[in-house]
Amino acid sequence: MSVRLYPEDDALIDVEGVECPDVPRDDVPAFLRSLFDELAYVKARRFPRATS
């Protein structure tokens, strides 16, 4: 996991290759707490590649 803080008052959080961009800086502690308390998860969908 990595957290990159930007001067525009937002952050980029990367968790095992999943990027969470534009997280407000003030929300970073709560976001990390939810990760460590296992309250957050990633839900993904995959669609077939479009063919022409």
PDB file with SEQRES, HELIX, SHEET and CRYST1 records, atoms N, CA, C and O in Angstrom:
SEQRES   1 A   52  MET SER VAL ARG LEU TYR PRO GLU ASP ASP ALA LEU ILE          
SEQRES   2 A   52  ASP VAL GLU GLY VAL GLU CYS PRO ASP VAL PRO ARG ASP          
SEQRES   3 A   52  ASP VAL PRO ALA PHE LEU ARG SER LEU PHE ASP GLU LEU          
SEQRES   4 A   52  ALA TYR VAL LYS ALA ARG ARG PHE PRO ARG ALA THR SER          
HELIX    1 AA1 ARG A   25  ASP A   27  5                                   3    
HELIX    2 AA2 VAL A   28  PHE A   36  1                                   9    
SHEET    1 AA1 3 SER A   2  TYR A   6  0                                        
SHEET    2 AA1 3 ASP A  10  VAL A  15 -1                                        
SHEET    3 AA1 3 VAL A  18  PRO A  24 -1                                        
CRYST1    1.000    1.000    1.000  90.00  90.00  90.00 P 1           1          
ATOM      1  N   MET A   1       0.848  -1.153   0.000  1.00  0.00           N  
ATOM      2  CA  MET A   1       0.000   0.000   0.000  1.00  0.00           C  
ATOM      3  C   MET A   1       0.900   1.223   0.000  1.00  0.00           C  
ATOM      4  O   MET A   1       1.939   1.250   0.660  1.00  0.00           O  
ATOM      5  N   SER A   2       0.483   2.236  -0.753  1.00  0.00           N  
ATOM      6  CA  SER A   2       1.207   3.505  -0.739  1.00  0.00           C  
ATOM      7  C   SER A   2       0.202   4.646  -0.774  1.00  0.00           C  
ATOM      8  O   SER A   2      -0.891   4.531  -1.331  1.00  0.00           O  
ATOM      9  N   VAL A   3       0.608   5.743  -0.164  1.00  0.00           N  
ATOM     10  CA  VAL A   3      -0.213   6.956  -0.143  1.00  0.00           C  
ATOM     11  C   VAL A   3       0.650   8.089  -0.659  1.00  0.00           C  
ATOM     12  O   VAL A   3       1.739   8.338  -0.140  1.00  0.00           O  
ATOM     13  N   ARG A   4       0.167   8.768  -1.672  1.00  0.00           N  
ATOM     14  CA  ARG A   4       0.879   9.915  -2.229  1.00  0.00           C  
ATOM     15  C   ARG A   4       0.005  11.147  -2.017  1.00  0.00           C  
ATOM     16  O   ARG A   4      -1.105  11.228  -2.543  1.00  0.00           O  
ATOM     17  N   LEU A   5       0.513  12.104  -1.244  1.00  0.00           N  
ATOM     18  CA  LEU A   5      -0.233  13.338  -0.974  1.00  0.00           C  
ATOM     19  C   LEU A   5       0.166  14.405  -1.983  1.00  0.00           C  
ATOM     20  O   LEU A   5       1.340  14.542  -2.325  1.00  0.00           O  
ATOM     21  N   TYR A   6      -0.810  15.149  -2.452  1.00  0.00           N  
ATOM     22  CA  TYR A   6      -0.573  16.206  -3.427  1.00  0.00           C  
ATOM     23  C   TYR A   6      -0.903  17.561  -2.815  1.00  0.00           C  
ATOM     24  O   TYR A   6      -1.721  17.643  -1.899  1.00  0.00           O  
ATOM     25  N   PRO A   7      -0.273  18.626  -3.313  1.00  0.00           N  
ATOM     26  CA  PRO A   7      -0.520  19.963  -2.765  1.00  0.00           C  
ATOM     27  C   PRO A   7      -1.934  20.479  -3.029  1.00  0.00           C  
ATOM     28  O   PRO A   7      -2.345  21.464  -2.416  1.00  0.00           O  
ATOM     29  N   GLU A   8      -2.684  19.842  -3.923  1.00  0.00           N  
ATOM     30  CA  GLU A   8      -4.054  20.276  -4.223  1.00  0.00           C  
ATOM     31  C   GLU A   8      -5.051  19.746  -3.199  1.00  0.00           C  
ATOM     32  O   GLU A   8      -6.257  19.758  -3.447  1.00  0.00           O  
ATOM     33  N   ASP A   9      -4.560  19.281  -2.051  1.00  0.00           N  
ATOM     34  CA  ASP A   9      -5.390  18.742  -0.966  1.00  0.00           C  
ATOM     35  C   ASP A   9      -6.094  17.444  -1.328  1.00  0.00           C  
ATOM     36  O   ASP A   9      -7.195  17.179  -0.845  1.00  0.00           O  
ATOM     37  N   ASP A  10      -5.462  16.627  -2.180  1.00  0.00           N  
ATOM     38  CA  ASP A  10      -5.990  15.303  -2.424  1.00  0.00           C  
ATOM     39  C   ASP A  10      -4.854  14.294  -2.354  1.00  0.00           C  
ATOM     40  O   ASP A  10      -3.692  14.664  -2.184  1.00  0.00           O  
ATOM     41  N   ALA A  11      -5.195  13.024  -2.486  1.00  0.00           N  
ATOM     42  CA  ALA A  11      -4.205  11.961  -2.356  1.00  0.00           C  
ATOM     43  C   ALA A  11      -4.506  10.846  -3.343  1.00  0.00           C  
ATOM     44  O   ALA A  11      -5.635  10.679  -3.804  1.00  0.00           O  
ATOM     45  N   LEU A  12      -3.464  10.093  -3.651  1.00  0.00           N  
ATOM     46  CA  LEU A  12      -3.593   8.880  -4.453  1.00  0.00           C  
ATOM     47  C   LEU A  12      -3.210   7.725  -3.540  1.00  0.00           C  
ATOM     48  O   LEU A  12      -2.097   7.684  -3.016  1.00  0.00           O  
ATOM     49  N   ILE A  13      -4.125   6.797  -3.352  1.00  0.00           N  
ATOM     50  CA  ILE A  13      -3.863   5.629  -2.521  1.00  0.00           C  
ATOM     51  C   ILE A  13      -3.827   4.416  -3.435  1.00  0.00           C  
ATOM     52  O   ILE A  13      -4.746   4.189  -4.223  1.00  0.00           O  
ATOM     53  N   ASP A  14      -2.752   3.636  -3.322  1.00  0.00           N  
ATOM     54  CA  ASP A  14      -2.582   2.427  -4.125  1.00  0.00           C  
ATOM     55  C   ASP A  14      -2.553   1.239  -3.171  1.00  0.00           C  
ATOM     56  O   ASP A  14      -1.704   1.161  -2.283  1.00  0.00           O  
ATOM     57  N   VAL A  15      -3.487   0.322  -3.367  1.00  0.00           N  
ATOM     58  CA  VAL A  15      -3.570  -0.874  -2.532  1.00  0.00           C  
ATOM     59  C   VAL A  15      -3.444  -2.090  -3.443  1.00  0.00           C  
ATOM     60  O   VAL A  15      -4.359  -2.401  -4.205  1.00  0.00           O  
ATOM     61  N   GLU A  16      -2.319  -2.767  -3.363  1.00  0.00           N  
ATOM     62  CA  GLU A  16      -2.064  -3.972  -4.155  1.00  0.00           C  
ATOM     63  C   GLU A  16      -2.353  -3.762  -5.636  1.00  0.00           C  
ATOM     64  O   GLU A  16      -2.954  -4.620  -6.282  1.00  0.00           O  
ATOM     65  N   GLY A  17      -1.928  -2.634  -6.166  1.00  0.00           N  
ATOM     66  CA  GLY A  17      -2.096  -2.352  -7.583  1.00  0.00           C  
ATOM     67  C   GLY A  17      -3.415  -1.711  -7.967  1.00  0.00           C  
ATOM     68  O   GLY A  17      -3.610  -1.369  -9.133  1.00  0.00           O  
ATOM     69  N   VAL A  18      -4.324  -1.539  -7.023  1.00  0.00           N  
ATOM     70  CA  VAL A  18      -5.601  -0.876  -7.291  1.00  0.00           C  
ATOM     71  C   VAL A  18      -5.465   0.572  -6.848  1.00  0.00           C  
ATOM     72  O   VAL A  18      -5.290   0.847  -5.661  1.00  0.00           O  
ATOM     73  N   GLU A  19      -5.544   1.497  -7.798  1.00  0.00           N  
ATOM     74  CA  GLU A  19      -5.396   2.918  -7.487  1.00  0.00           C  
ATOM     75  C   GLU A  19      -6.732   3.544  -7.118  1.00  0.00           C  
ATOM     76  O   GLU A  19      -7.753   3.305  -7.763  1.00  0.00           O  
ATOM     77  N   CYS A  20      -6.698   4.343  -6.072  1.00  0.00           N  
ATOM     78  CA  CYS A  20      -7.859   5.121  -5.635  1.00  0.00           C  
ATOM     79  C   CYS A  20      -7.454   6.586  -5.735  1.00  0.00           C  
ATOM     80  O   CYS A  20      -6.912   7.141  -4.779  1.00  0.00           O  
ATOM     81  N   PRO A  21      -7.708   7.219  -6.873  1.00  0.00           N  
ATOM     82  CA  PRO A  21      -7.260   8.598  -7.068  1.00  0.00           C  
ATOM     83  C   PRO A  21      -8.233   9.611  -6.471  1.00  0.00           C  
ATOM     84  O   PRO A  21      -9.394   9.303  -6.200  1.00  0.00           O  
ATOM     85  N   ASP A  22      -7.731  10.819  -6.276  1.00  0.00           N  
ATOM     86  CA  ASP A  22      -8.542  11.973  -5.867  1.00  0.00           C  
ATOM     87  C   ASP A  22      -9.266  11.781  -4.541  1.00  0.00           C  
ATOM     88  O   ASP A  22     -10.384  12.266  -4.368  1.00  0.00           O  
ATOM     89  N   VAL A  23      -8.639  11.080  -3.610  1.00  0.00           N  
ATOM     90  CA  VAL A  23      -9.201  10.963  -2.266  1.00  0.00           C  
ATOM     91  C   VAL A  23      -8.887  12.267  -1.537  1.00  0.00           C  
ATOM     92  O   VAL A  23      -7.719  12.646  -1.459  1.00  0.00           O  
ATOM     93  N   PRO A  24      -9.886  12.964  -1.003  1.00  0.00           N  
ATOM     94  CA  PRO A  24      -9.602  14.195  -0.260  1.00  0.00           C  
ATOM     95  C   PRO A  24      -8.631  13.912   0.887  1.00  0.00           C  
ATOM     96  O   PRO A  24      -8.770  12.922   1.606  1.00  0.00           O  
ATOM     97  N   ARG A  25      -7.655  14.795   1.043  1.00  0.00           N  
ATOM     98  CA  ARG A  25      -6.605  14.592   2.045  1.00  0.00           C  
ATOM     99  C   ARG A  25      -7.177  14.363   3.437  1.00  0.00           C  
ATOM    100  O   ARG A  25      -6.656  13.540   4.189  1.00  0.00           O  
ATOM    101  N   ASP A  26      -8.230  15.071   3.786  1.00  0.00           N  
ATOM    102  CA  ASP A  26      -8.822  14.920   5.119  1.00  0.00           C  
ATOM    103  C   ASP A  26      -9.489  13.557   5.308  1.00  0.00           C  
ATOM    104  O   ASP A  26      -9.716  13.137   6.442  1.00  0.00           O  
ATOM    105  N   ASP A  27      -9.804  12.864   4.214  1.00  0.00           N  
ATOM    106  CA  ASP A  27     -10.459  11.558   4.298  1.00  0.00           C  
ATOM    107  C   ASP A  27      -9.476  10.388   4.308  1.00  0.00           C  
ATOM    108  O   ASP A  27      -9.884   9.242   4.493  1.00  0.00           O  
ATOM    109  N   VAL A  28      -8.186  10.666   4.113  1.00  0.00           N  
ATOM    110  CA  VAL A  28      -7.188   9.595   4.054  1.00  0.00           C  
ATOM    111  C   VAL A  28      -7.144   8.768   5.342  1.00  0.00           C  
ATOM    112  O   VAL A  28      -7.144   7.541   5.250  1.00  0.00           O  
ATOM    113  N   PRO A  29      -7.108   9.373   6.542  1.00  0.00           N  
ATOM    114  CA  PRO A  29      -7.068   8.539   7.754  1.00  0.00           C  
ATOM    115  C   PRO A  29      -8.270   7.592   7.871  1.00  0.00           C  
ATOM    116  O   PRO A  29      -8.099   6.430   8.239  1.00  0.00           O  
ATOM    117  N   ALA A  30      -9.461   8.065   7.568  1.00  0.00           N  
ATOM    118  CA  ALA A  30     -10.653   7.209   7.642  1.00  0.00           C  
ATOM    119  C   ALA A  30     -10.595   6.108   6.583  1.00  0.00           C  
ATOM    120  O   ALA A  30     -10.993   4.972   6.841  1.00  0.00           O  
ATOM    121  N   PHE A  31     -10.102   6.444   5.403  1.00  0.00           N  
ATOM    122  CA  PHE A  31      -9.960   5.460   4.330  1.00  0.00           C  
ATOM    123  C   PHE A  31      -9.012   4.344   4.761  1.00  0.00           C  
ATOM    124  O   PHE A  31      -9.320   3.163   4.595  1.00  0.00           O  
ATOM    125  N   LEU A  32      -7.860   4.718   5.316  1.00  0.00           N  
ATOM    126  CA  LEU A  32      -6.886   3.720   5.758  1.00  0.00           C  
ATOM    127  C   LEU A  32      -7.419   2.894   6.923  1.00  0.00           C  
ATOM    128  O   LEU A  32      -7.178   1.689   6.995  1.00  0.00           O  
ATOM    129  N   ARG A  33      -8.141   3.539   7.832  1.00  0.00           N  
ATOM    130  CA  ARG A  33      -8.742   2.807   8.952  1.00  0.00           C  
ATOM    131  C   ARG A  33      -9.704   1.733   8.439  1.00  0.00           C  
ATOM    132  O   ARG A  33      -9.725   0.612   8.948  1.00  0.00           O  
ATOM    133  N   SER A  34     -10.497   2.087   7.430  1.00  0.00           N  
ATOM    134  CA  SER A  34     -11.443   1.108   6.890  1.00  0.00           C  
ATOM    135  C   SER A  34     -10.711  -0.045   6.202  1.00  0.00           C  
ATOM    136  O   SER A  34     -11.191  -1.178   6.221  1.00  0.00           O  
ATOM    137  N   LEU A  35      -9.557   0.233   5.596  1.00  0.00           N  
ATOM    138  CA  LEU A  35      -8.765  -0.848   5.006  1.00  0.00           C  
ATOM    139  C   LEU A  35      -8.224  -1.781   6.076  1.00  0.00           C  
ATOM    140  O   LEU A  35      -8.348  -3.001   5.966  1.00  0.00           O  
ATOM    141  N   PHE A  36      -7.627  -1.208   7.108  1.00  0.00           N  
ATOM    142  CA  PHE A  36      -7.008  -2.025   8.153  1.00  0.00           C  
ATOM    143  C   PHE A  36      -8.043  -2.763   8.996  1.00  0.00           C  
ATOM    144  O   PHE A  36      -7.748  -3.828   9.539  1.00  0.00           O  
ATOM    145  N   ASP A  37      -9.240  -2.218   9.113  1.00  0.00           N  
ATOM    146  CA  ASP A  37     -10.308  -2.893   9.857  1.00  0.00           C  
ATOM    147  C   ASP A  37     -11.109  -3.843   8.966  1.00  0.00           C  
ATOM    148  O   ASP A  37     -12.105  -4.424   9.396  1.00  0.00           O  
ATOM    149  N   GLU A  38     -10.653  -3.991   7.707  1.00  0.00           N  
ATOM    150  CA  GLU A  38     -11.274  -4.882   6.720  1.00  0.00           C  
ATOM    151  C   GLU A  38     -12.729  -4.536   6.436  1.00  0.00           C  
ATOM    152  O   GLU A  38     -13.557  -5.423   6.233  1.00  0.00           O  
ATOM    153  N   LEU A  39     -13.036  -3.241   6.421  1.00  0.00           N  
ATOM    154  CA  LEU A  39     -14.381  -2.786   6.076  1.00  0.00           C  
ATOM    155  C   LEU A  39     -14.485  -2.415   4.600  1.00  0.00           C  
ATOM    156  O   LEU A  39     -15.582  -2.353   4.045  1.00  0.00           O  
ATOM    157  N   ALA A  40     -13.344  -2.170   3.969  1.00  0.00           N  
ATOM    158  CA  ALA A  40     -13.326  -1.774   2.559  1.00  0.00           C  
ATOM    159  C   ALA A  40     -12.960  -2.982   1.699  1.00  0.00           C  
ATOM    160  O   ALA A  40     -12.195  -3.851   2.117  1.00  0.00           O  
ATOM    161  N   TYR A  41     -13.513  -3.017   0.506  1.00  0.00           N  
ATOM    162  CA  TYR A  41     -13.188  -4.090  -0.423  1.00  0.00           C  
ATOM    163  C   TYR A  41     -13.338  -3.553  -1.832  1.00  0.00           C  
ATOM    164  O   TYR A  41     -13.933  -2.497  -2.047  1.00  0.00           O  
ATOM    165  N   VAL A  42     -12.802  -4.277  -2.779  1.00  0.00           N  
ATOM    166  CA  VAL A  42     -12.883  -3.884  -4.184  1.00  0.00           C  
ATOM    167  C   VAL A  42     -13.873  -4.802  -4.872  1.00  0.00           C  
ATOM    168  O   VAL A  42     -13.785  -6.026  -4.775  1.00  0.00           O  
ATOM    169  N   LYS A  43     -14.801  -4.197  -5.557  1.00  0.00           N  
ATOM    170  CA  LYS A  43     -15.769  -4.946  -6.353  1.00  0.00           C  
ATOM    171  C   LYS A  43     -15.498  -4.582  -7.805  1.00  0.00           C  
ATOM    172  O   LYS A  43     -15.534  -3.408  -8.174  1.00  0.00           O  
ATOM    173  N   ALA A  44     -15.231  -5.575  -8.615  1.00  0.00           N  
ATOM    174  CA  ALA A  44     -14.868  -5.302 -10.004  1.00  0.00           C  
ATOM    175  C   ALA A  44     -15.752  -6.110 -10.944  1.00  0.00           C  
ATOM    176  O   ALA A  44     -16.265  -7.177 -10.604  1.00  0.00           O  
ATOM    177  N   ARG A  45     -15.905  -5.560 -12.124  1.00  0.00           N  
ATOM    178  CA  ARG A  45     -16.619  -6.261 -13.186  1.00  0.00           C  
ATOM    179  C   ARG A  45     -15.705  -6.308 -14.390  1.00  0.00           C  
ATOM    180  O   ARG A  45     -14.962  -5.365 -14.664  1.00  0.00           O  
ATOM    181  N   ARG A  46     -15.769  -7.396 -15.093  1.00  0.00           N  
ATOM    182  CA  ARG A  46     -14.995  -7.521 -16.326  1.00  0.00           C  
ATOM    183  C   ARG A  46     -15.965  -7.733 -17.473  1.00  0.00           C  
ATOM    184  O   ARG A  46     -16.902  -8.526 -17.388  1.00  0.00           O  
ATOM    185  N   PHE A  47     -15.717  -7.018 -18.522  1.00  0.00           N  
ATOM    186  CA  PHE A  47     -16.546  -7.134 -19.712  1.00  0.00           C  
ATOM    187  C   PHE A  47     -15.700  -7.729 -20.829  1.00  0.00           C  
ATOM    188  O   PHE A  47     -14.491  -7.502 -20.878  1.00  0.00           O  
ATOM    189  N   PRO A  48     -16.315  -8.480 -21.717  1.00  0.00           N  
ATOM    190  CA  PRO A  48     -15.538  -9.020 -22.838  1.00  0.00           C  
ATOM    191  C   PRO A  48     -14.971  -7.884 -23.683  1.00  0.00           C  
ATOM    192  O   PRO A  48     -15.582  -6.825 -23.828  1.00  0.00           O  
ATOM    193  N   ARG A  49     -13.805  -8.131 -24.226  1.00  0.00           N  
ATOM    194  CA  ARG A  49     -13.171  -7.133 -25.077  1.00  0.00           C  
ATOM    195  C   ARG A  49     -14.000  -6.938 -26.342  1.00  0.00           C  
ATOM    196  O   ARG A  49     -14.454  -7.903 -26.955  1.00  0.00           O  
ATOM    197  N   ALA A  50     -14.188  -5.684 -26.721  1.00  0.00           N  
ATOM    198  CA  ALA A  50     -14.975  -5.379 -27.919  1.00  0.00           C  
ATOM    199  C   ALA A  50     -14.211  -5.822 -29.162  1.00  0.00           C  
ATOM    200  O   ALA A  50     -13.002  -5.618 -29.272  1.00  0.00           O  
ATOM    201  N   THR A  51     -14.927  -6.422 -30.082  1.00  0.00           N  
ATOM    202  CA  THR A  51     -14.322  -6.813 -31.352  1.00  0.00           C  
ATOM    203  C   THR A  51     -15.004  -6.042 -32.462  1.00  0.00           C  
ATOM    204  O   THR A  51     -16.208  -5.791 -32.414  1.00  0.00           O  
ATOM    205  N   SER A  52     -14.231  -5.673 -33.451  1.00  0.00           N  
ATOM    206  CA  SER A  52     -14.795  -4.898 -34.559  1.00  0.00           C  
ATOM    207  C   SER A  52     -15.158  -5.776 -35.715  1.00  0.00           C  
ATOM    208  O   SER A  52     -15.646  -5.286 -36.734  1.00  0.00           O  
TER     209      SER A  52                                                      
END                                                                             
